[in-house]
Amino acid sequence: MPEIQANNGNSLPYGSEEELGRKLFKKYELGKLLGYGAFAKVYHARELSTSQSVAIKAMGKQRILRGNLTSHVKREISILRRLRHPHIVRLDEVLATKNKIYFVLEFAKGGELFAKIAKGRFSEELSRKYFQQLISAVDYCHSRGVFHRDLKPENLLLDENWDLKITDFGLSAVSDEVQPDGLLHTLCGTPAYVAPEILAKKGYEGAKVDIWSCGIILYVLNAGYLPFNDLNLMAMYRKIYKGIFRCPKWTSPELKRFLTRILDPNPSTRITIHEILDDPWFQKGYKEIKYPIENEIELKNFGQGEEKGFLNAFDIISFSSGFDLSGLFSNNGNRIDGEKVISKEPPEKIIEKIEAAAKEEGLVVAKKGFGVMLQGQNGNFTLMIEINRLTEELMMVEVKSSGLGPLGFDIWTEKFKPLLDSLPEARHIAGN
């Protein structure tokens, strides 16, 4: 996704004033504009029930479609929902209206790291602190098959404790995108931070290019300026390709040596993440950062009577409306696929209630284990309802449809949706 520019407070882009004070889904109140780009605006917002600050990234659907960025948006959601690390901006929810998509993000009160560097270089100790936090988060991403590919100070935020947070995963790649040669081939990144192997256009390893960008960031933190810079873009690319740079006189010999290993133009000899973590300069004062423990919860498929596998706690988040991507760019009001309800009602009781409601409507019922298929008398629509166990107490009821049409949609909204919503301690978590 195109980068977001910080708002200097002097002017607002056209149309943004109308958003101020607006309440989204009776849940968030939009505040001041924090930044904007060609396809998105980022606002400070307040969650009404808790008064907690969040950041909301608003994107127009038509602009996304015209820019062929649908896959970028879906990929960014898919990536962010799998990342939970203290130095990565957290995605809490995705909301959609007819015309817009909203990312509800963790609010980083300290703003961009770039704004702090612009006021002057950091001490070597402070540079090391932020580099340690950056590497911890990048190592975590790589361990989950995510490569950022656009790391730069503008995409690093600071929270209220002045700790670092990586943001903007719009250009990220995942391990599934690696080609048969074991490499990525998409040209991307910001010129001054791009790795030489991307310029060579022969394919590259996502982890290696992220390490190079981290090295550029470390140099900038310590020096206050870029290691490779030229008003002529091609001249700058030649400098990057050769990997020749000078450290300022205040740089310690240990940091110079370290930077030389990171900004090695040959990716095969460039230092790895694990070598960075073991380096004496990096290790000074380093405390290993603990990530949240991803507790596993057993999930059983009662329709088959067999274990389907395990869901970790963060996968369960993806069941919520906030991460249902299937209807993100659809305005079809009669679509109910992916409707999900969590309840403590035993599956047998749920089946009984569904069967009784189906009988009242004259529907044909077919059962298999804890799955129910309901059909109109003429076979003109089908509702499929499946029940899975999340924990010993919690059941998840998922609804799918085929050829629903106005009649089937009316039966759903007037009969079965109220039935599911009335289940004991029901939580309706789909978002169409």
N, C-alpha and C positions, 0 to 999 in steps of 0.2 A: 504494500500500500504506500502511496506517496507520504512523505514525512509531514508531520504536523508542525506548523510554525507557532512559536510562542506569541501570545498577544501582548503588546507593549502597553495596553491600557488606553492608548490615544484614540483608537478607532476600532470599530467592529465591522466584520465583513457583512455585506448586504444580507438582510433578512435575519440576522442573528438576534436583534433586539426583541423580536416577537417571541423568542424562546424563553427569555428571562422570566422567572417566576412561574413558569408553566409546570403543572403537575402531571407526571407521567404515570399512567395506570394507577392513580391515587396512591402511589408508593414513593415517588421521588419528586422533589422540587428542584428545578434547574436554577443555578446561580450564575455567577459571572463566567464569561468565556475565558478559557485557559489557553487555547491555541486552535489553529485551523489549518487545513490543507485543501487541496483541490477536491477531495471526496469526503472530508470529514471535519467536524468541529468537536472540540473537547470542552466540556463544561464542568465546573465544580457543581456538585449537587448535594442535597441533603435527603437522607432516608427519613420519611415522615414519622415512622413508628419509633425510631431510635434516636433521631437527630444526628446520626452518624454521617460524616462526610464521605462522599464517593466521587469518582470522576466518571462522567458519562460521555462516551464517544458516539456522536450521532452521525449517521451516514444516510444519504438519500438513495433509495433503491434505484431510481432511474439513472442516477449518475453512475452507480455501480454497474448497472446493466450496460449502459452506453460505453463505459470504460472496460468492458469485459473483465470485471474484477470479481465476479461472483465466486469463482473458485478460490481467489485470494481470501475473501471474507470467510468462507466456510473453512478453509484450511487454518486460518488464524484462530477461529473458534475451537476447532478440533485440537490444535496444538495447546492453546492456553488452558483448556479444560483438563489436560493431563499434567500440567505443571503446578506444583505446590512447593514453593521454596521461599525462604525469608528474603531473598534478594531478587525475586521476580514479581512484577506487578500481578496481582491476583485478579482473575476474571470471575466475578460473582454471578453474573446473570446476563442473558441476551434477551432483549425485548424487541418486538416488531409491531409496527402499525402498517397501515395500507401503503404508506409512502416512505417510511424510514425504518432503519435498524439501529438499535441502541446497545452498545456494550456498557455494562455497569462494571466499573473497574475499581480496584483499591486506589484510594486517593493518596498521592505522594505530596505531602505538604511542602517539602523543601524545593520543589521545582526541578528544572533540568540541571544536571551536573555541568553542562556546557556553560550555563550562565555564571557558575562559580569560577570556572577556569578562565572565563573571559575577563574576570577582575584581577587575575594574576595566578602564576604557577603555584602548585602545592609543594609543601616540604616533601622530602623523600619518605619520611615516616607516614605522612597522610596519603601520599601516592601509593605506598605499599598497602595501607589499610584498604583503600578502595579497589586496588588490583586483586587483593586476596578475596574480597567479597565478589568481585566480578568473576574470577576463576572458579570459585565455589559454585556459582549459579550456572556458568557455562559447562562445567564438568557434569553437573546434574542434568542439564539439557541433553548433552551428548549421551549420557547413560540411558536416556529415554528415547534416543533416536531422533532428536530435534537439533537442527543446526540453524542458528539465527541468521547469519549471512549479511547482516547490516548493523553490526555493533559499532557504535560511535557515541561520543558524549551526549549528543542530542537525544539518543535513545536510552540514556541512563538517567533515572530520576533519583531524588533523595526524599526520604520520609521525614517525619517530625523529629526523629533521633539522628538525622543526617546520615543514615545508612543508605546504601545503594540499592536501586531497584531497576532491573532490566525491563524495558517495555518495547512495544511495536514489533510484533512477530509476523507482520504482513508479508515479509520477503523470506520467511523461514522455509526450510525444506525438512522433510522427514526421511528416514532411512528407506521407506518404500519407494521413494523417487529415484534412488540410485540406479543407474543404468547397468546393463550386463557387464560393462567393463569395470564396475565397482566404483564409478565416479558420478558426480553431478555435472551437468553441462549448461544449466541456465546461467546467463550472464546477468549479474545483479550486484548491488552494493553501491557505496558512495565512493567516488573517485579517489579521494585522498586516503581512504581506509581499505581499498580493495587489494587483495593479494595478487602477486605477480602471476600465479598459475591461472587465475581467472582471465587475466589479460592475454595469456597465451592461447586461450580458446581450445584447449586440448582435454578438458575435463579436469575436475579437481575433487578433493576430499572435503566434505563440509566441515569436519573438525579442524582440519589444517587451516582453512581460510578464517575460521573464527579465532584461532590462536593468533594468526597474523594481525587481525583487527584489534585483539586485546593488547598486542605489543604496541600498536600505534597509539592506543588509548593511554597505556602506561607512559610512553614517551611524552605525550601531550601533557599529562598530569604533572610530570616532573619538569618539563622544559617550558610549557606555556605556549608552544607552537608545534607545528607538524614536522615530522622528520623528512617527508618528501613533499615538496610544495613548489609550484611554478604556475605563473599566470597562463602559460601555454600548456594545455592539457596533455598533449603528446609528449612534451618535454618532461612533465611530471611522471607520466607513465614509464618513460625510459629510465628515470631515476628509481622508480619502484621496481622495475624489472631487474635492474642491476643490484638493488639492495644496498646502495652506498649512502650512508648518512653519518652525521656528526652529532655527538652528544654535547650539550653545553658544559662549560668548565666546572660547574658545581656538581655534576653527576659523579657519584662515587664509582671507583673501579669495579666494584661488585655489580652495581646496576648496569654499567656499560657492558660488562661481559654478558649479563643476563639478557639485555636488550638485543645484543648481537645474536644470541641463540634463538630468540623469538622472531626477530626480523631477518631470518635467513631466507633468501629468495628461492632456495631449493626446498620444496616441501618434504622431500624424502629425508633430509637431514635436519629439518626444523625441529625444535624441541616439542615434545608431546605434553599433553595435560599432566600426565603422571610424573614426568620429569620436572615440570614447573612446580608441582606440589612438593617435590623432594629437594628443590634448589635451596641452598643456604640463604640467599637473599630473600626469597619468598618466605621461607620458614620462620624468619625472625618475628617473634611475637604472634605467630599464626595460631589460632584456635580453630580446630575443625568445627565446621558448622553442621549442626544436626538438622536433618529435614524432618518433616512430620512423618510419623510411622503410618504406613498405608495398611491398616488393619483389613484382613481378609474376612469376608462374610460368605458363608456357604449359600449357594443358590441351587435349589433342586427343581427339576422339571417334573412336576407331578403328573403331567399328561402322559409321560413315558415311564414314570416311576424310576428314573435314573438321575444321577447327578450330572448336571450340565457343566459343572466346573465351579469357579469362584469369581466373585465380584469384589474388588477392593472398594474401600470407602469412597474413593474419588470417582469410580465408575458409577456408583449409585447417584452421585450428583448429576451425572449426565442423563438420568431418567427425567429430571425436572424440565419444566417448560423452558427454563433458561438455556438449555443446551439441545433442544430438539431442532435439528437443522432441516428436517425434511420439508417443512412448509415455509421456510424463511422468505422465499421470494415468490410465494404463491398468495393470491388474494381470493382464493376459492373459499367462500364462507361455508360451504356444505361439506368440507373435508374434516373427517374425524380420526384419520389414521394416527396412531401414536398416542391417543388418549390414554392416560394412566391414572389409576387411583391406588393409593396405599391405605390399607385398613387392617385392623386386628380381627376382623370377622373370619372365622374358620372357612376354608374353601368349600366344604360341603354346604354350609349355610348360604354362601354366595350363589352357588349353583342352584339351590332350591329357589331362591328369590328370583333369579334370572328366568328359570323355567316357568315359574308362576306368572311372571310378567309377560313372557312370550305367549303363554296359553291365552291370556286375556286379549292379546293383540292378534291371535289366530296365526301365529308364525310357526313354521316347521322348525323343530329342534333336533340337532344331532350332537351327541356327546362323545368325547374321547378323553378318558381320564378327567383332568380338571381343565378341559377346554370345551367350549360350547360354540356351535355354529348355528346361527339363526337366519332363516330365509323367509322372504315374503312368499305368500301362497303361490304366486306365479313365478317364483324364482327371480323376481325383478331386482332384488337387492339381497346382500348378505352382510351380516354382522358376525365377526369372529371375536370371541372373548376368551382370553387365556389367563389362568391364575398361576402365579409362581410364588414360592416362599422366599422372602428376603432374609428373615431371621426366624427364630422359634415362634415369635408373636406376630410379625408383620407379613402380610400378603401383598403382592402387587398384582392388580387387575389391569390387563392391557387390552385395548379394543382396536380392531382393524375393520375396514369395510371394503365392499366391492360393489360398484354400480349403485351407489346409495340413492341418488336422486332425491327430489323434494319429499316424496312420501316416506322413504326410509329415514331421511334426516329428521322429519317431524316425529317419527316414532322414537328415534334416538333422543331428541331433545325433550320430548314430553314424557317418556317412560323410562328409558334405561339410564340416561345421564342422572336424573334425579335419584333413581334407585341406587346407583353407585355412590353418589354424593351423600346418601343417607346412611351408608354403612357405618358401623361403630368406629369412631375416631378416624373417619375417612379424611384423606388429604388428596385433593385433586391436583395433580402435578403436571398435566399436559398443558400445552399452550397454543391452541389454534384460535 
